[in-house]
Amino acid sequence: MYYLAKLRFESEDDNGKTKKIREQYLVQASSVGEAEQKLMERFGQGISPCQLEAVQESKILGLID
């Protein structure tokens, strides 16, 4: 299954202003919990802290290479 995850990061620009950045990721996992775990393993130790805003089942059935 595929899950659509929404993450939020905070970043400082060159002028020192804090800027919120939102990104979406498609995660292949067997459950919402596994998708959350994969995301935290990948982004949890980054330079700026990230917040997981939402994870929901995607309507995407598969990827074709």
C-alpha positions as MATLAB code, in Angstrom:
seq = 'MYYLAKLRFESEDDNGKTKKIREQYLVQASSVGEAEQKLMERFGQGISPCQLEAVQESKILGLID';
ca = [
       0.000    0.000    0.000;
       0.966    3.598   -0.455;
       0.437    6.393    2.051;
       0.466   10.141    1.471;
       2.368   11.926    4.226;
       2.507   15.649    4.921;
       5.564   17.010    6.724;
       6.379   20.485    7.980;
       9.888   21.839    8.444;
      11.094   25.154    9.786;
      14.044   26.822    8.138;
      15.853   30.119    8.496;
      16.498   32.259    5.443;
      19.572   34.451    4.931;
      17.946   37.301    6.908;
      17.309   35.094    9.940;
      13.559   34.836    9.402;
      11.950   31.507   10.232;
      10.131   30.032    7.269;
       7.691   27.094    7.332;
       8.094   24.574    4.546;
       5.464   21.920    3.823;
       6.236   18.857    1.734;
       4.319   15.740    0.721;
       5.781   12.261    0.342;
       4.437    8.999   -0.980;
       5.492    6.137    1.298;
       5.225    2.423    0.577;
       4.307    0.610    3.794;
       1.953   -2.024    5.165;
       0.329    0.303    7.733;
       0.105    3.926    8.837;
       2.428    3.144   11.747;
       5.077    1.698    9.457;
       4.808    4.737    7.167;
       5.303    7.067   10.160;
       8.303    5.035   11.312;
       9.937    5.187    7.866;
       9.441    8.951    7.718;
      10.927    9.547   11.166;
      13.932    7.352   10.342;
      14.525    9.405    7.213;
      13.733   12.938    8.423;
      13.751   12.824   12.230;
      17.480   13.471   12.592;
      17.728   16.296   10.069;
      19.206   19.747   10.533;
      15.832   21.276   11.320;
      13.146   19.412   13.227;
      10.208   18.143   11.206;
       6.646   17.606   12.251;
       4.478   14.924   10.787;
       1.164   16.655   10.042;
      -0.812   13.789    8.489;
      -0.549   10.299    7.042;
      -3.408    8.850    5.036;
      -3.937    5.957    2.686;
      -3.322    6.952   -0.919;
      -5.588    6.099   -3.807;
      -2.481    5.216   -5.829;
      -2.455    1.477   -6.526;
       1.119    1.111   -7.676;
       4.154    2.518   -9.455;
       5.300    1.438  -12.883;
       8.988    1.824  -13.740;
];
